[in-house]
Amino acid sequence: MRLVSFKKSDEIKIGLINTDGKTVVDLSIAAPDLPQDMNDFIDLGDAGIEQAAAASAAAEAKLNLNDLDLIAPIPVPRRNVFCVGRNYHEHAQEFHDSGFDAIAGATATPDDPIIFTKATTSVSGPTDPIPSYLDSSNSTDYEGELAVIIGKEGRGISKADALDYVYGYTVSNDVTARIWQHKHKQWFIGKSLDGYFPMGPAIVTSDESGHPDTFQLTTVVNGEQRQYASVGDLIFDIPTLIECISAGITLKSGDIIATGTPVGVGIGFEPPVFLQKGDVVEVTITPLGTIRNIVE
């Protein structure tokens, strides 16, 4: 199932994209007893998915996808977004060599996952502008990433059980003000500017998406391919990340984990190539979809 959030008559609704890829079932019409907040819908787990699927044939609830104003699938996360740094080998090396990594060690590849968070206010939609004017350092960079959506609460989750806790997946861009990331040592400020985590266009539930190791990620800037990688190339795979984070922190339904970016970011160029006003950044993950954001 492909779940979206959208605005309709100034209200936020949730829906599911039909198999034709062109229409969306407005669940506020097809299944009015279901929640109209994605967090609350995810809380229902499989029961919510089953109810939505049963209502998907309602002709009166079908809308044209191209006519909708899609917003982030989870417009307001309940908690900060969990993120992972240096989680592809080649990117770990390019970041280590860039001079922007204030916590660089002797080797590029970390021994354990590097976990940080982004503020909830960094979340924006799949076509929202990237507000680089908020970055007074003029060092805004892109990082295409797979984001994992947690489906149920758990702590002390083993790698063997981890994928059972995954509700689905979506596309994201961990936009970063590099100079602020370096200046403040901890990455929170440089990563958390308002609108610096566009995500979407949909949450593809794990029963439909297939195994994440088969996903392919591509980032294109102004028509030029900058990043291309298989999610299967992660240093620390998704089960490892879930085990690590949940060892002492309770993961909750609706939590978001951005799993890291591959080689090809702007600081990997010599000199660095930062985003400029008017640039168009597209992140595609096959089979999840594409987000397209213009830099302001």
C-alpha positions as CSV (number, residue, x, y, z in Angstrom):
1,M,0.0,0.0,0.0
2,R,1.2,3.5,-0.8
3,L,-0.1,6.0,1.7
4,V,0.0,9.8,1.3
5,S,-1.0,12.9,3.2
6,F,-2.4,15.8,1.3
7,K,-4.3,19.1,1.8
8,K,-7.9,19.4,0.8
9,S,-10.0,22.5,1.6
10,D,-7.2,23.6,4.0
11,E,-7.5,20.3,5.9
12,I,-5.0,17.5,6.0
13,K,-6.3,14.2,4.7
14,I,-4.7,10.8,4.2
15,G,-5.2,8.5,1.3
16,L,-3.8,5.6,-0.6
17,I,-2.5,5.6,-4.2
18,N,-4.4,3.1,-6.4
19,T,-2.6,0.5,-8.4
20,D,-3.1,2.7,-11.5
21,G,-0.6,5.2,-10.0
22,K,-2.9,8.0,-11.1
23,T,-5.7,8.2,-8.6
24,V,-5.8,8.4,-4.8
25,V,-8.6,7.1,-2.5
26,D,-9.5,9.8,0.0
27,L,-9.9,7.9,3.2
28,S,-11.9,10.6,4.8
29,I,-14.7,9.7,2.3
30,A,-14.0,6.0,1.7
31,A,-13.5,5.1,5.4
32,P,-14.5,8.1,7.6
33,D,-14.1,6.1,10.8
34,L,-10.3,5.8,10.1
35,P,-8.0,8.5,11.6
36,Q,-7.1,11.4,9.3
37,D,-3.6,11.8,10.9
38,M,-0.9,9.5,9.5
39,N,0.6,8.9,13.0
40,D,-2.7,7.8,14.3
41,F,-3.3,5.6,11.2
42,I,0.1,3.9,11.6
43,D,-0.9,3.2,15.3
44,L,-3.6,0.9,13.9
45,G,-1.0,-1.4,12.2
46,D,-2.3,-4.1,10.0
47,A,-5.9,-3.5,11.0
48,G,-5.7,0.0,9.6
49,I,-4.2,-1.2,6.3
50,E,-6.9,-3.9,6.0
51,Q,-9.7,-1.3,6.6
52,A,-8.2,1.0,4.0
53,A,-7.8,-1.7,1.5
54,A,-11.4,-2.8,2.0
55,A,-12.6,0.8,1.3
56,S,-10.4,1.4,-1.7
57,A,-13.0,0.5,-4.3
58,A,-15.2,3.5,-3.3
59,A,-15.6,5.4,-6.6
60,E,-16.8,8.6,-4.9
61,A,-13.6,8.8,-3.0
62,K,-11.2,8.7,-5.9
63,L,-9.1,11.8,-6.7
64,N,-6.7,12.6,-9.4
65,L,-3.1,12.3,-8.0
66,N,-1.8,15.2,-10.2
67,D,-4.5,17.5,-8.7
68,L,-3.4,16.9,-5.1
69,D,-1.1,19.0,-3.0
70,L,0.9,16.2,-1.4
71,I,2.6,17.0,1.9
72,A,5.1,15.0,3.9
73,P,3.5,11.6,4.6
74,I,4.0,12.3,8.3
75,P,3.7,16.1,8.3
76,V,4.5,16.5,12.0
77,P,6.4,13.6,13.5
78,R,5.8,13.0,17.2
79,R,9.6,12.9,17.8
80,N,12.8,14.0,16.2
81,V,13.9,12.1,13.1
82,F,16.6,9.5,13.9
83,C,19.5,9.8,11.4
84,V,22.6,7.9,10.6
85,G,25.9,9.4,9.6
86,R,28.7,7.9,7.4
87,N,26.8,4.8,6.5
88,Y,28.1,4.0,3.0
89,H,31.8,3.2,2.6
90,E,32.6,5.7,-0.2
91,H,30.6,8.5,1.4
92,A,32.3,7.9,4.8
93,Q,35.6,8.4,3.0
94,E,34.5,11.5,1.1
95,F,33.2,13.1,4.3
96,H,36.3,12.1,6.2
97,D,38.5,13.7,3.6
98,S,36.3,16.8,3.1
99,G,37.4,18.8,6.2
100,F,33.8,19.2,7.3
101,D,33.7,16.3,9.7
102,A,34.4,17.8,13.1
103,I,34.4,14.3,14.7
104,A,36.6,12.6,12.2
105,G,38.7,9.8,13.6
106,A,41.8,8.0,12.3
107,T,39.6,5.9,9.9
108,A,36.7,6.9,7.7
109,T,34.5,3.9,8.4
110,P,32.9,4.1,11.9
111,D,33.1,1.1,14.3
112,D,29.5,1.6,15.4
113,P,26.5,3.5,13.9
114,I,26.7,7.3,14.2
115,I,23.2,8.4,15.4
116,F,22.0,12.0,15.5
117,T,18.5,13.6,15.1
118,K,16.8,16.3,13.1
119,A,14.1,18.5,14.6
120,T,10.5,17.8,13.7
121,T,10.3,21.2,12.1
122,S,12.8,20.2,9.5
123,V,10.2,17.9,7.9
124,S,8.7,19.2,4.6
125,G,6.9,17.8,1.6
126,P,8.0,16.0,-1.6
127,T,7.7,19.2,-3.7
128,D,8.3,21.9,-1.0
129,P,11.1,24.4,-1.6
130,I,14.4,24.0,0.3
131,P,14.7,27.3,2.2
132,S,18.5,27.8,1.9
133,Y,18.0,31.5,2.8
134,L,17.9,30.2,6.4
135,D,21.5,29.1,6.1
136,S,23.6,32.2,6.5
137,S,26.8,30.2,5.9
138,N,25.7,29.5,2.3
139,S,26.8,25.9,2.6
140,T,23.6,24.0,2.0
141,D,24.2,20.4,0.7
142,Y,21.9,17.5,-0.3
143,E,21.9,13.9,1.0
144,G,19.5,11.5,-0.7
145,E,18.4,8.8,1.8
146,L,16.0,6.0,2.5
147,A,13.8,6.6,5.4
148,V,12.4,3.8,7.5
149,I,9.0,4.2,9.2
150,I,8.6,2.2,12.5
151,G,5.2,0.5,12.9
152,K,5.1,-0.6,16.5
153,E,6.7,0.1,19.9
154,G,9.7,-1.8,21.0
155,R,12.9,-1.8,23.0
156,G,15.7,-4.2,22.9
157,I,14.8,-5.3,19.4
158,S,17.1,-8.0,18.0
159,K,18.4,-7.8,14.4
160,A,16.5,-11.0,13.7
161,D,13.2,-9.4,14.6
162,A,13.9,-5.9,13.5
163,L,12.1,-5.9,10.1
164,D,8.9,-7.0,11.9
165,Y,8.9,-3.5,13.4
166,V,9.1,-1.7,10.1
167,Y,5.8,-0.3,8.8
168,G,7.2,1.0,5.5
169,Y,9.6,3.2,3.7
170,T,9.8,6.6,2.0
171,V,12.3,8.8,0.2
172,S,14.1,11.7,2.0
173,N,16.8,14.3,1.6
174,D,18.9,15.0,4.7
175,V,19.6,18.6,3.7
176,T,22.6,20.0,5.6
177,A,24.2,23.4,6.3
178,R,27.8,22.0,6.2
179,I,29.6,24.9,7.8
180,W,27.1,24.9,10.7
181,Q,27.5,21.1,11.0
182,H,31.2,21.5,11.4
183,K,31.1,24.7,13.5
184,H,28.8,23.2,16.2
185,K,30.5,19.8,16.3
186,Q,27.3,18.1,17.2
187,W,25.3,17.9,13.9
188,F,21.9,18.9,15.2
189,I,21.9,22.6,14.3
190,G,23.4,22.1,10.8
191,K,20.9,19.4,10.0
192,S,17.7,20.8,11.6
193,L,17.0,24.0,9.7
194,D,13.3,24.4,9.0
195,G,12.4,22.5,5.8
196,Y,15.7,20.7,5.6
197,F,14.1,17.2,5.6
198,P,11.8,16.9,2.5
199,M,10.2,13.5,2.4
200,G,7.7,11.5,0.5
201,P,5.9,11.2,-1.8
202,A,4.3,8.2,-0.1
203,I,4.9,5.6,2.6
204,V,5.2,2.3,0.8
205,T,4.2,-0.4,3.4
206,S,6.7,-3.2,3.9
207,D,4.3,-5.8,2.5
208,E,4.4,-4.1,-0.9
209,S,7.9,-2.6,-1.1
210,G,10.0,-5.8,-1.0
211,H,13.3,-6.1,0.9
212,P,15.1,-2.8,1.3
213,D,18.4,-4.3,0.2
214,T,16.9,-4.4,-3.4
215,F,16.2,-0.6,-3.4
216,Q,18.2,1.7,-5.7
217,L,18.8,5.3,-4.7
218,T,19.6,8.1,-7.2
219,T,20.1,11.9,-6.6
220,V,20.0,14.3,-9.5
221,V,20.8,18.0,-9.3
222,N,19.8,20.2,-12.2
223,G,19.6,17.1,-14.4
224,E,23.0,15.8,-13.4
225,Q,23.2,12.5,-11.6
226,R,25.2,13.0,-8.4
227,Q,24.4,9.9,-6.3
228,Y,23.6,6.3,-7.2
229,A,23.7,3.3,-4.9
230,S,22.0,0.2,-3.7
231,V,20.6,0.4,-0.2
232,G,22.1,-3.1,0.1
233,D,25.5,-1.3,0.4
234,L,24.8,0.2,3.8
235,I,27.6,-0.3,6.2
236,F,25.1,-0.9,9.0
237,D,21.9,-2.4,7.6
238,I,18.4,-1.6,8.8
239,P,18.2,-4.4,11.3
240,T,21.5,-3.4,12.8
241,L,20.3,0.3,13.1
242,I,17.0,-0.8,14.7
243,E,18.9,-3.0,17.2
244,C,21.4,-0.3,18.0
245,I,18.8,2.5,18.6
246,S,16.4,0.4,20.5
247,A,18.9,-1.1,22.8
248,G,18.1,1.5,25.4
249,I,15.6,3.8,23.6
250,T,12.0,2.7,23.1
251,L,11.1,3.1,19.4
252,K,7.6,4.1,18.8
253,S,5.0,3.8,16.1
254,G,5.6,6.5,13.5
255,D,9.3,7.0,14.3
256,I,11.4,7.8,11.3
257,I,15.0,6.6,10.7
258,A,17.0,8.1,7.9
259,T,19.5,5.5,7.1
260,G,22.4,7.5,5.6
261,T,23.5,8.9,2.2
262,P,25.9,7.4,-0.4
263,V,28.9,9.1,-2.1
264,G,28.4,12.1,-4.4
265,V,27.3,14.9,-2.1
266,G,28.4,18.5,-2.7
267,I,31.3,18.5,-0.3
268,G,32.8,15.6,-2.2
269,F,33.8,18.0,-5.0
270,E,37.0,20.0,-5.1
271,P,36.1,22.8,-4.3
272,P,32.8,21.9,-2.7
273,V,29.6,22.5,-4.8
274,F,26.9,23.8,-2.5
275,L,23.3,24.3,-3.6
276,Q,22.3,27.6,-5.0
277,K,19.0,29.4,-5.3
278,G,17.0,27.9,-8.2
279,D,18.7,24.5,-8.2
280,V,16.4,21.5,-8.5
281,V,17.2,18.4,-6.4
282,E,15.5,15.1,-7.2
283,V,15.9,12.0,-5.0
284,T,14.5,8.8,-6.4
285,I,14.4,5.4,-4.7
286,T,13.2,2.5,-6.8
287,P,10.5,1.3,-6.1
288,L,9.3,4.0,-3.7
289,G,9.1,7.1,-5.9
290,T,10.7,10.6,-6.3
291,I,10.8,13.8,-4.3
292,R,11.7,17.0,-6.2
293,N,12.6,20.2,-4.4
294,I,13.7,23.6,-5.7
295,V,16.2,25.6,-3.6
296,E,15.1,29.0,-2.5
